[in-house]
Amino acid sequence: EFIKSISISIKRAVRTNPDVERLIKKHSALFQFLRHRLDRNKFSGLALTLLVVAFFYTLIMFFGIIEDIISVDPIVAADIRVANLLYVFRDPTLAKVFLWVTLFGKLQIIFTSAIIFSILCWLWQRRNYVLPLWVSIAGAGVFSYLGKLLIHRPRPEAPFYTEHSYSFPSGHATIAVAFYGFVAYALIRNFPRWKQKINPLFTAFILILAIGFSRLYLGVHFLSDVWGGYLLGFLWLIIAMSISEWMNRKQGTIKAPLFSRRKTMVVSTALLMIGALFYLTIALPYHPIQEQSVQPRVSPLRTDDIIQTFNDAKLPRYSETLLGNPQEPLNFIFVARDETALIHIMEKSGWNLADTVTVHSLAKIAEDALFNHSYPTAPITPSFWNAKVHDYGFEKPTNTATVRERHHFRVWKTNLLFTNGYEVYAATASLDIGLKWGITHEISPDIDTERELVFADLEKSQTIGNVQKEKFVDPILGKNFSGDQFFTDGNAYLILFQ
């Protein structure tokens, strides 16, 4: 109340200022136009102004994401890495849960729910919401389909199940915003108290986010597909809200329910139960054709000079962040018979194979980090090379024997084959010296010392057939994705195992 009082006083003082009065008189047409645009009592005033500004801002963002996809901007690089990262976290049980979540954006569910909502609007004498609702749904559906035809973007390469349409924009994300967003808007406009308004807003927001994330987790869309779908759906939501506001302002008074309030509540509850039962009849037998859960690999490339091939094939010499920015350089290139042989060599050298990322392993590492316990095979924070998450992680406890401090080693399988048929792997080594932000580790800046520690362990295992130490990158002082500094002389070991 105090701030409101001060604001009113300032406003009054500004308006009665002689210079301001002369300015308003000189440009009366302009200020009259602005006054009409900010009029709270007319739909053509502040309401329409805000809706138009929101529409054009969202439209600019939507065309911006299309331009980014067409011109292969950094968001496309992030798309691939996010898809690869979520593939690593994909769990069959969670995938089934997200299959149920993604059904909330399926056409049959949306169409049935829209019919039920329309009947509810008729029962409660809120018929002015029916036409805008269907405009929002129809516009979102049609323009989502047209967007897929125009952009022709392929789906991600490792989906959980088969989708046959194009990828951009996400139809589920589009229709989720257009439908659930409008339902939330209608409820907010008709609930009298602020606490009541928060519930549908929060519920719709969480549901829309969950539907979008389900498309990412199931590997059927890229991140920019979902973001583009949200923007397209919001455009049609704004159009529907504009129509609704105009119709409601034109109607004026709010009518009482068609029947008695008690009968209307009973019928409304029955309709909602019918909607829930219909969802279950779709969800329970829903088992889409699943893809084989294997990430595609590019064709192998044979070489007798690995360093030269790195140049010719333009393979990255640095690990990468989620956005594709370089971080620690590779400091090992391995040539091993196969993955099994490489794991055996590392274990023989005293290194443990890190657990894969699952709900159980994440819960365990969180508990052990909190209580400073030992977890010799704890999962390792994902890192990228050539847009791929590391294939294997190895770790070795320090003298403290806790999960907060550990030597760790990330390995990526390349598409290179040595002349003897052995596979080529790239790797980075570093030392975790503590927790950062409670969710990731802080590394020691001296990654060369860690490189030499790994090499010493490999020498003790007596598995090395041939070794070279090459100048792989220039000496560098850099930072990783979490801002930890590191320095290196740029050397890397090229090791051919027996």
C-alpha positions, 0 to 999 in steps of 0.5 A: 500500500505504501509503494502504491501510494508513492507511485500515485503521488509520483504519477500525479506530480509528473502529469501536473508538471508544466513542461509535461503539460506543454509536451502533451498539448503539443503532441496531443494525437500521440498521447491520445493514441497511447492513452487508448492503448493503455485503457484498462476498461476496453478490450482494444486498450491495454488487453489488446496491446499486451496480446499484440506485443506478446504475439509478435515477440513470440512470432519473432522467436519462432522464426528465429528458431526456424532460421537457427535450424536451417542455418545449423546454428549452435542450437543444432549442435546442442540438439544432438548432444542433448539427444545423446545425453538423454539416450544415456539416461534412458531407462525402460521403466522410466520410458514406460512412464513417459509413454503415459505422459506423452499420451496427454499430447496425443490427438485422441486424448486432446480431441476427447478432452476438448469435447468434454471441456466444451460441454462443461463450458455449455453447462456452466454458461461459459460458451464464449470459451468454446469457439476460441478453444477450437480455434486454438486446437485447429490452428495449432494442429494445422500449422504444426503439420504445415511446419513439418512439411516445410522444414522436413527435419528428420527425427533423432537417430535413436528413438525409443519407438517409431514415429513416421512424421517429420520432427519440427515442430513437435506436434505434442508440444504445440497442441499441449500449449494450445489446449492445456494453456487455454483451459488454464486461462479459462479457469483463471479468468473464472476463479475469483480468488488468487489462490484458486488461480494459481492451481490451474496455472501451475498444473498446466505449466507442469503438464506442458513441461512434462509432455515436452520432456517426454518427447525428448526422453523418448528420443522422438524429438530434438530440443529445438523441436519442442521449443519451436512447438511451444512457441507455435502453440503459444501463438495460437493460444494468444489468438484464442485468448484474444478472441475470448477476451473480445467475446467476453467483454462484448457479452458483459455479464456472467450467467448462472449455470444452466441447471442447479449448481448441484446438478451441474457439479454432478454432471461435471464430475461424471464428465471428468470421470469419463475423460479419465476412463477414456485416457486409461482405455488408450494408455493401458494397451498402448505399446508402440513399436519400439526401436532397437535401443542402439545408437547408430554409428558411422561407417568405420574408417581404416587408418595406419596414421591416426594423428593424420586421420584426425586431421583429414577427418576433422575429428575434434581434439578436445572434449566438448560442452553441451553447446559444443564448446571445447574444454579439456583436450584429449590426452590419450588415444588407445588402439585395442582389440575391442571394448572388452579388451580395453575394459580388461586392460583398465581393470588390470591397471587398477581402474574400476569401470564406472556404473552406468547412469540409472535412478539407483546409481544416481541416488547412491552417489548422492547419498555417498557424496552427502555422507562422504562415503566411498563408492568405487564405481560411482557414475561419472558426469557425462562429457562429450566428444564429437557430439557423443557422450563418453562410452565408458568411464573408469575411476580410481579412489584417492587416499581419502577413499570418498566419492568426493575425490577420485581419479576419473577417466572418460573413453569414447569409441571412435569410428577409426580402425587400425590396420590390424583391425583393432579399434581406436578410442579417445580419452581424457583423464582428470582428478576430482578434488571436491563437490561443486554446487552439490551436483558436479565435481571440481577438477584439479587444474593440472590434468597433465599430472593425471595423464602421467598417473594413468600412463604409469598404471598402464605401464605396470599392467604390462599390456602396452605393445607400442607407445608414442607421446605426441604434441596433440594440441598447443599448450592451453590454459582453459576452463571446462563446462562448470568453469573449472580452470585447467592447464596442459602442455598439449601432449597426448599418449598414443598407445597400441595395446597387445 
